[in-house]
Amino acid sequence: MKKYFILFLFLRLCFSIAGFGGYFTSKSVATWYVALKKPSWNPPSWLFGPVWTLLYIFIALSGWLVWMEGVSKPVKAVLIVYFIQIFLNGIWSPVFFGLHNPFLAFIIICFLWVSIGIYIYLTWKVSVPASILFIP
């Protein structure tokens, strides 16, 4: 039963981050964001909600699968990187949509990409399924 409670906590964390970001996004998406010049390959707005819901589920499941591997030095290292990437993920929307600062958001997303790459690499050694869940 404890393992499902931990899964709930990982889901709760990820969807709290999503809700936090969504708060800032909702305030700017219909005003500031629509005025930005975007590339032709920018996905349609209706796609973001379903895709990010699925991604946050994958992020939560990945963290949970790593946690399920038990306490070890590699697992601790992976979880540290996991929480770094979730933090970076959590501050991106407030910076981009809240502060209207694409440059700083770009810097954050570069660090986020690096942390995701490190996470995928380290997780591969701990739990291949957890690593695969982060590839999207």
Secondary structure, DSSP 8 states (H G I E B T S, - for coil): -HHHHHHHHHHHHHHHHHHHHHHHHHHHTTTHHHHS---TT---HHHHHHHHHHHHHHHHHHHHHHHTT-S-HHHHHHHHHHHHHHHHHHHHHIIIIIS--HHHHHHHHHHHHHHHHHHHHHHHTT-HHHHHHH--
